[in-house]
Amino acid sequence: MTDAATAPEFPASLEWLNLTDPLRMAQLRGKVCALAFVNLASAWSQQRLADLGHLRARHRERLNVVAVHVPRFDAERESRRASKRAHRQQLEFPVAHDADWTLWQHYGIEAWPTVVLIDGEGRVRERIVGEGGIRELDARVSALAGELTPQAVNVEPIRMRRSGEPPLPLRFPVGLALAGNFLYVADSGHHRVLECDTSGRVLRQFGSGSPGFIDGPMELAAFTRPHGIHVERDVLYVADTGNHAVRRIELRSGDISTVCGAGRPGVTVDGPLTDPRSVALDQPRDIVLAGDKLYIACAGDNRVWRLDLGRAAIELLAGSGKLGVMDGSGPMASFGEPVSLACVQQTLYVCDATGSAVRSVHTRTGAVSTLVGQDAWQFGRVDGPRTDARLQHPQALALEPDAPVLWIADAGNDSLRRLRLGGGELTTFELPQRLHAPGGLAIGAEAVWIADTDGHAVLRLDPVSGAVRHVPIGE
């Protein structure tokens, strides 16, 4: 494909997840079009889509945005799973599912995310590869929008289909935490954190339920897609992913404050925390506290950070920033979207989603070792010795308190796996029902608690009998 070539037509094989009728290129004429090739589960793609949402609001009648989801994992070829991802991000522009990579090949795309800019005449003008910054993208869109000439274009309207998730008490729950008789749930789709008893009765809601970045009393404060949570005595820490921040809930008063994070993605820099909101983070997905050290898994920059609460300073623990599964010490190691953490003594366990891997990090030396996983393109569902075992897009970890066993929410396989530490094997825990992209785990009260994310539910597993029951939160 050469520059200024006519943009290829959308093939009939595309499945439009939120349109009443298939989209045609002619319907995009007269405006600039940002055609984004993304993977809806990828942190970099999610940020790119958020950027495009902002630009669409800014340029209004001069810009169309169309997203094309191209699967990375076998499980992502199911359109049902792709629809869930689109609903989870509440995208308000056309989204197509390119299960067989057909349009990807027509445009010669090589990486996620790639944004192809098409001018008002339907010609391909630019392509921007990688996450990049919103400013460069805005400048290129503005330049093409400046070329638009007023013309009578009789364009057939694009009709969005307003189907979504059912109105349930939970919407895409992820992080779970237990403290005594209290169960805490990050209800990400409702932008809030719930405090429940273990029978599911909601006692308090932290956050207004509308997306925002507001500190203060629990009824007025706001989160945006909160993810991992960690409870320690009277404090609940929250990885507030959509705000690129770590938040803190004082459980006695219910007041919410920002530990660090600027409300937008940025480059994290080692150093003191003079102003919590001056420290940039890039999509923090989980946190865990060990002593006075708060460890932060950032999926947006593929790094694990350590926040020393005593010294009020942040430093890199491990990760080069490149997406990969590579062992080494500190910045010599690579992660593939770290999304979940568990810690015991001086060992931090890290769940790599895109790497389909489980890693360990020595908290004193920063040395990273891979327990399960090979590289970002090796995945599957294989039990057995760690060298042979395979996961697919895992999302959460939880350590058994009394045994060297790590439970894994293997979201791509809709299953629960167990890894015996100290050289043991990976096994599948057979459940009486299929899970739906589980995204959170907690262990306590003689049970394993599962956030059945795409099922909008929390489940309670008795690991002795194998019985699973639904926890009726807010019902």
SELUMZA-618094 format. One record per residue (C-alpha): residue number from 1; residue in three letters; x, y, z. Coordinates in steps of 0.2 Angstrom, whole numbers. Layout:
! residues N
NODE   k   r  east north    up
NODE NUM ala     X     Y     Z
...
! end
This chain:
! residues 475
NODE   k   r  east north    up
NODE   1 met     0     0     0
NODE   2 thr     7    17    -5
NODE   3 asp     3    33     4
NODE   4 ala   -13    42    -2
NODE   5 ala   -20    26    -9
NODE   6 thr   -38    24    -7
NODE   7 ala   -42    15     9
NODE   8 pro   -47    -3     7
NODE   9 glu   -66    -7     9
NODE  10 phe   -71   -16    25
NODE  11 pro   -73   -35    21
NODE  12 ala   -89   -44    24
NODE  13 ser   -80   -55    36
NODE  14 leu   -79   -41    49
NODE  15 glu   -92   -43    63
NODE  16 trp   -98   -26    69
NODE  17 leu  -100   -27    88
NODE  18 asn  -111   -11    91
NODE  19 leu  -119    -6    74
NODE  20 thr  -136   -11    67
NODE  21 asp  -128   -13    49
NODE  22 pro  -111   -16    42
NODE  23 leu  -101     0    40
NODE  24 arg   -95     5    23
NODE  25 met   -80    17    18
NODE  26 ala   -92    28     9
NODE  27 gln  -101    32    26
NODE  28 leu   -85    40    32
NODE  29 arg   -82    52    18
NODE  30 gly   -82    71    21
NODE  31 lys   -73    69    38
NODE  32 val   -56    63    44
NODE  33 cys   -56    45    50
NODE  34 ala   -45    38    63
NODE  35 leu   -45    19    60
NODE  36 ala   -38    11    75
NODE  37 phe   -31    -7    74
NODE  38 val   -31   -13    92
NODE  39 asn   -32   -27   104
NODE  40 leu   -46   -23   116
NODE  41 ala   -37   -32   131
NODE  42 ser   -20   -23   128
NODE  43 ala   -16    -9   140
NODE  44 trp    -8     1   126
NODE  45 ser   -23    -1   115
NODE  46 gln   -35     4   129
NODE  47 gln   -25    20   131
NODE  48 arg   -25    23   113
NODE  49 leu   -44    21   112
NODE  50 ala   -46    33   127
NODE  51 asp   -35    46   117
NODE  52 leu   -46    44   102
NODE  53 gly   -62    46   113
NODE  54 his   -55    63   119
NODE  55 leu   -50    68   101
NODE  56 arg   -67    63    94
NODE  57 ala   -75    75   108
NODE  58 arg   -63    89   103
NODE  59 his   -65    88    84
NODE  60 arg   -84    83    84
NODE  61 glu   -90    85    67
NODE  62 arg   -73    83    58
NODE  63 leu   -68    66    65
NODE  64 asn   -74    49    63
NODE  65 val   -66    35    74
NODE  66 val   -67    17    70
NODE  67 ala   -59     3    80
NODE  68 val   -55   -14    74
NODE  69 his   -51   -27    87
NODE  70 val   -38   -40    81
NODE  71 pro   -36   -55    93
NODE  72 arg   -19   -60   100
NODE  73 phe   -25   -75   110
NODE  74 asp   -35   -90   104
NODE  75 ala   -49   -86   116
NODE  76 glu   -51   -68   109
NODE  77 arg   -57   -75    92
NODE  78 glu   -74   -77   101
NODE  79 ser   -85   -62    97
NODE  80 arg   -94   -64   114
NODE  81 arg   -77   -60   123
NODE  82 ala   -73   -46   111
NODE  83 ser   -91   -38   114
NODE  84 lys   -87   -39   133
NODE  85 arg   -71   -29   131
NODE  86 ala   -80   -16   121
NODE  87 his   -94   -14   133
NODE  88 arg   -81   -14   148
NODE  89 gln   -73     2   140
NODE  90 gln   -90    10   135
NODE  91 leu   -84    14   118
NODE  92 glu   -95    26   109
NODE  93 phe   -89    23    91
NODE  94 pro   -90     8    79
NODE  95 val   -80    -7    84
NODE  96 ala   -77   -22    73
NODE  97 his   -71   -39    77
NODE  98 asp   -58   -45    64
NODE  99 ala   -57   -63    70
NODE 100 asp   -46   -69    55
NODE 101 trp   -35   -54    54
NODE 102 thr   -42   -50    37
NODE 103 leu   -43   -31    37
NODE 104 trp   -26   -31    47
NODE 105 gln   -18   -39    32
NODE 106 his   -27   -28    19
NODE 107 tyr   -19   -13    27
NODE 108 gly    -2   -21    30
NODE 109 ile    -3   -18    49
NODE 110 glu    12   -25    60
NODE 111 ala     8   -20    78
NODE 112 trp    -5   -15    90
NODE 113 pro   -10    -1    92
NODE 114 thr    -9     6    74
NODE 115 val   -19    21    69
NODE 116 val   -22    24    51
NODE 117 leu   -28    42    46
NODE 118 ile   -39    43    31
NODE 119 asp   -44    60    24
NODE 120 gly   -61    66    19
NODE 121 glu   -58    59     1
NODE 122 gly   -56    42     8
NODE 123 arg   -37    41     5
NODE 124 val   -24    34    17
NODE 125 arg   -13    48    23
NODE 126 glu    -4    43    39
NODE 127 arg    -1    28    50
NODE 128 ile     5    30    68
NODE 129 val    11    15    77
NODE 130 gly    12    12    95
NODE 131 glu     4    21   110
NODE 132 gly    13    37   108
NODE 133 gly     6    53   115
NODE 134 ile   -11    61   112
NODE 135 arg    -2    78   106
NODE 136 glu     6    70    91
NODE 137 leu   -10    62    86
NODE 138 asp   -20    78    89
NODE 139 ala    -8    88    78
NODE 140 arg   -10    75    63
NODE 141 val   -29    75    65
NODE 142 ser   -30    94    65
NODE 143 ala   -19    95    50
NODE 144 leu   -30    84    40
NODE 145 ala   -46    92    47
NODE 146 gly   -39   108    41
NODE 147 glu   -39   101    23
NODE 148 leu   -57    97    23
NODE 149 thr   -68   107    11
NODE 150 pro   -87   110    14
NODE 151 gln   -96    98     2
NODE 152 ala  -113    91     0
NODE 153 val  -110    73     4
NODE 154 asn  -125    63     5
NODE 155 val  -119    50    18
NODE 156 glu  -129    37    25
NODE 157 pro  -129    39    44
NODE 158 ile  -119    26    55
NODE 159 arg  -132    18    67
NODE 160 met  -125    13    83
NODE 161 arg  -134    -2    92
NODE 162 arg  -137     2   110
NODE 163 ser  -135   -15   117
NODE 164 gly  -124   -17   132
NODE 165 glu  -122   -27   148
NODE 166 pro  -138   -31   159
NODE 167 pro  -141   -19   173
NODE 168 leu  -134   -30   187
NODE 169 pro  -128   -24   204
NODE 170 leu  -110   -28   199
NODE 171 arg  -102   -23   182
NODE 172 phe   -86   -31   178
NODE 173 pro   -79   -33   196
NODE 174 val   -61   -36   197
NODE 175 gly   -50   -34   213
NODE 176 leu   -55   -43   229
NODE 177 ala   -49   -41   247
NODE 178 leu   -54   -49   263
NODE 179 ala   -52   -42   281
NODE 180 gly   -60   -52   295
NODE 181 asn   -79   -53   290
NODE 182 phe   -77   -39   277
NODE 183 leu   -76   -42   258
NODE 184 tyr   -70   -28   248
NODE 185 val   -74   -28   229
NODE 186 ala   -68   -16   215
NODE 187 asp   -84   -14   205
NODE 188 ser   -74    -7   190
NODE 189 gly   -88    -4   178
NODE 190 his   -98     6   191
NODE 191 his   -82    16   196
NODE 192 arg   -83    11   214
NODE 193 val   -77     0   228
NODE 194 leu   -89    -9   239
NODE 195 glu   -88   -15   257
NODE 196 cys   -98   -30   260
NODE 197 asp  -101   -44   273
NODE 198 thr   -96   -61   268
NODE 199 ser  -114   -65   264
NODE 200 gly  -114   -52   251
NODE 201 arg  -124   -38   260
NODE 202 val  -117   -21   254
NODE 203 leu  -112   -10   270
NODE 204 arg  -104     5   262
NODE 205 gln  -100    11   244
NODE 206 phe   -84    21   241
NODE 207 gly   -85    33   227
NODE 208 ser  -100    41   219
NODE 209 gly  -102    28   205
NODE 210 ser   -98    41   192
NODE 211 pro   -80    41   184
NODE 212 gly   -69    55   190
NODE 213 phe   -53    59   200
NODE 214 ile   -60    67   216
NODE 215 asp   -53    65   234
NODE 216 gly   -64    68   249
NODE 217 pro   -79    59   258
NODE 218 met   -84    42   251
NODE 219 glu  -100    49   244
NODE 220 leu   -92    63   234
NODE 221 ala   -75    55   230
NODE 222 ala   -73    47   213
NODE 223 phe   -63    33   205
NODE 224 thr   -62    28   186
NODE 225 arg   -61     9   183
NODE 226 pro   -53     4   200
NODE 227 his   -44   -12   198
NODE 228 gly   -33   -21   211
NODE 229 ile   -36   -18   230
NODE 230 his   -26   -22   245
NODE 231 val   -32   -20   263
NODE 232 glu   -20   -17   278
NODE 233 arg   -28   -14   295
NODE 234 asp   -39     2   293
NODE 235 val   -33     7   276
NODE 236 leu   -39     0   259
NODE 237 tyr   -27     4   244
NODE 238 val   -34     5   227
NODE 239 ala   -26     4   210
NODE 240 asp   -36    17   201
NODE 241 thr   -32    12   184
NODE 242 gly   -42    24   174
NODE 243 asn   -35    39   184
NODE 244 his   -17    32   183
NODE 245 ala   -16    33   202
NODE 246 val   -15    24   218
NODE 247 arg   -29    29   230
NODE 248 arg   -31    26   249
NODE 249 ile   -47    24   258
NODE 250 glu   -47    27   277
NODE 251 leu   -59    13   282
NODE 252 arg   -64    22   299
NODE 253 ser   -70    38   291
NODE 254 gly   -72    33   273
NODE 255 asp   -62    47   267
NODE 256 ile   -52    45   251
NODE 257 ser   -36    53   246
NODE 258 thr   -23    51   232
NODE 259 val    -6    42   237
NODE 260 cys     1    46   220
NODE 261 gly    -4    48   202
NODE 262 ala    -7    63   190
NODE 263 gly   -24    58   183
NODE 264 arg   -16    55   166
NODE 265 pro    -3    42   160
NODE 266 gly    15    48   160
NODE 267 val    33    42   163
NODE 268 thr    36    38   181
NODE 269 val    53    45   188
NODE 270 asp    62    39   203
NODE 271 gly    62    51   217
NODE 272 pro    53    59   232
NODE 273 leu    35    62   233
NODE 274 thr    34    80   237
NODE 275 asp    17    82   228
NODE 276 pro     7    65   226
NODE 277 arg    -1    72   210
NODE 278 ser    15    76   202
NODE 279 val    20    58   201
NODE 280 ala    15    50   184
NODE 281 leu    10    32   183
NODE 282 asp     4    22   168
NODE 283 gln   -11    11   171
NODE 284 pro    -7     4   188
NODE 285 arg   -17   -13   189
NODE 286 asp   -13   -19   206
NODE 287 ile    -4   -15   223
NODE 288 val     2   -24   238
NODE 289 leu     9   -18   254
NODE 290 ala    24   -27   263
NODE 291 gly    29   -17   278
NODE 292 asp    30     1   273
NODE 293 lys    34    -3   255
NODE 294 leu    19    -2   243
NODE 295 tyr    23   -12   226
NODE 296 ile    14    -6   211
NODE 297 ala    11   -16   195
NODE 298 cys     9    -4   180
NODE 299 ala     3   -13   164
NODE 300 gly     5     3   154
NODE 301 asp    24     4   156
NODE 302 asn    27   -15   159
NODE 303 arg    36   -11   176
NODE 304 val    34   -14   194
NODE 305 trp    37     1   206
NODE 306 arg    41     2   224
NODE 307 leu    34    16   234
NODE 308 asp    42    18   251
NODE 309 leu    29    26   262
NODE 310 gly    41    29   276
NODE 311 arg    53    40   266
NODE 312 ala    39    46   254
NODE 313 ala    49    41   238
NODE 314 ile    46    30   223
NODE 315 glu    59    19   214
NODE 316 leu    59     6   200
NODE 317 leu    60   -12   207
NODE 318 ala    61   -21   190
NODE 319 gly    56   -19   172
NODE 320 ser    64   -12   156
NODE 321 gly    48    -5   149
NODE 322 lys    49   -17   134
NODE 323 leu    35   -29   133
NODE 324 gly    42   -47   135
NODE 325 val    46   -61   147
NODE 326 met    64   -59   151
NODE 327 asp    73   -63   167
NODE 328 gly    87   -52   175
NODE 329 ser    89   -40   188
NODE 330 gly    80   -23   190
NODE 331 pro    79   -14   173
NODE 332 met    87   -29   164
NODE 333 ala    71   -39   166
NODE 334 ser    55   -37   155
NODE 335 phe    37   -40   159
NODE 336 gly    22   -43   148
NODE 337 glu     9   -32   156
NODE 338 pro    10   -35   175
NODE 339 val    -8   -35   182
NODE 340 ser    -8   -44   198
NODE 341 leu     4   -45   213
NODE 342 ala     6   -56   229
NODE 343 cys    20   -55   242
NODE 344 val    27   -66   255
NODE 345 gln    43   -62   265
NODE 346 gln    55   -55   252
NODE 347 thr    47   -63   236
NODE 348 leu    35   -53   226
NODE 349 tyr    24   -64   213
NODE 350 val    19   -55   197
NODE 351 cys     5   -61   185
NODE 352 asp    10   -56   167
NODE 353 ala    -6   -55   157
NODE 354 thr     1   -53   139
NODE 355 gly    16   -63   144
NODE 356 ser     4   -77   150
NODE 357 ala    17   -79   163
NODE 358 val    20   -80   182
NODE 359 arg    36   -72   188
NODE 360 ser    44   -69   205
NODE 361 val    54   -54   210
NODE 362 his    66   -53   225
NODE 363 thr    61   -37   234
NODE 364 arg    79   -33   240
NODE 365 thr    89   -37   224
NODE 366 gly    76   -34   210
NODE 367 ala    81   -51   203
NODE 368 val    66   -58   192
NODE 369 ser    63   -76   188
NODE 370 thr    50   -84   177
NODE 371 leu    40   -98   186
NODE 372 val    28  -102   172
NODE 373 gly    28   -95   154
NODE 374 gln    40   -93   139
NODE 375 asp    37   -77   129
NODE 376 ala    23   -66   124
NODE 377 trp    18   -78   110
NODE 378 gln    18   -94   119
NODE 379 phe     1   -98   128
NODE 380 gly   -11  -112   130
NODE 381 arg   -19  -123   143
NODE 382 val    -6  -136   148
NODE 383 asp    -4  -143   166
NODE 384 gly    12  -152   172
NODE 385 pro    30  -147   175
NODE 386 arg    33  -128   175
NODE 387 thr    44  -129   159
NODE 388 asp    30  -137   149
NODE 389 ala    15  -128   158
NODE 390 arg     5  -115   149
NODE 391 leu    -7  -101   154
NODE 392 gln   -18   -90   143
NODE 393 his   -19   -71   147
NODE 394 pro   -20   -74   166
NODE 395 gln   -27   -59   177
NODE 396 ala   -25   -62   195
NODE 397 leu   -15   -71   209
NODE 398 ala   -18   -76   227
NODE 399 leu    -6   -85   239
NODE 400 glu   -13   -98   251
NODE 401 pro    -8   -92   268
NODE 402 asp    -4  -110   275
NODE 403 ala     3  -119   260
NODE 404 pro    16  -115   246
NODE 405 val     2  -114   233
NODE 406 leu    -2   -99   221
NODE 407 trp   -19   -99   214
NODE 408 ile   -21   -91   197
NODE 409 ala   -36   -84   188
NODE 410 asp   -32   -90   170
NODE 411 ala   -44   -78   161
NODE 412 gly   -41   -84   144
NODE 413 asn   -45  -102   148
NODE 414 asp   -60   -97   159
NODE 415 ser   -52  -108   173
NODE 416 leu   -44  -108   190
NODE 417 arg   -26  -115   190
NODE 418 arg   -14  -119   205
NODE 419 leu     5  -118   205
NODE 420 arg    14  -127   219
NODE 421 leu    29  -116   223
NODE 422 gly    46  -123   226
NODE 423 gly    47  -132   209
NODE 424 gly    30  -140   209
NODE 425 glu    18  -142   195
NODE 426 leu     4  -132   188
NODE 427 thr   -13  -140   189
NODE 428 thr   -31  -135   184
NODE 429 phe   -43  -135   199
NODE 430 glu   -59  -143   191
NODE 431 leu   -74  -133   195
NODE 432 pro   -93  -138   193
NODE 433 gln   -95  -123   181
NODE 434 arg   -86  -113   168
NODE 435 leu   -79   -96   173
NODE 436 his   -81   -80   163
NODE 437 ala   -64   -71   161
NODE 438 pro   -60   -71   180
NODE 439 gly   -51   -55   185
NODE 440 gly   -49   -56   204
NODE 441 leu   -45   -68   218
NODE 442 ala   -44   -67   237
NODE 443 ile   -41   -81   250
NODE 444 gly   -49   -81   267
NODE 445 ala   -63   -87   278
NODE 446 glu   -59  -105   272
NODE 447 ala   -63  -100   254
NODE 448 val   -56   -94   238
NODE 449 trp   -66   -79   232
NODE 450 ile   -67   -77   213
NODE 451 ala   -71   -61   203
NODE 452 asp   -80   -69   188
NODE 453 thr   -78   -53   179
NODE 454 asp   -87   -55   163
NODE 455 gly  -101   -64   172
NODE 456 his  -103   -48   183
NODE 457 ala  -102   -59   199
NODE 458 val   -92   -64   214
NODE 459 leu   -91   -83   218
NODE 460 arg   -86   -92   233
NODE 461 leu   -76  -109   231
NODE 462 asp   -74  -121   245
NODE 463 pro   -57  -129   240
NODE 464 val   -60  -144   251
NODE 465 ser   -77  -150   243
NODE 466 gly   -75  -141   226
NODE 467 ala   -92  -133   229
NODE 468 val   -95  -115   221
NODE 469 arg  -108  -103   226
NODE 470 his  -114   -86   220
NODE 471 val  -111   -72   232
NODE 472 pro  -127   -61   230
NODE 473 ile  -119   -44   232
NODE 474 gly  -131   -30   232
NODE 475 glu  -145   -42   227
! end
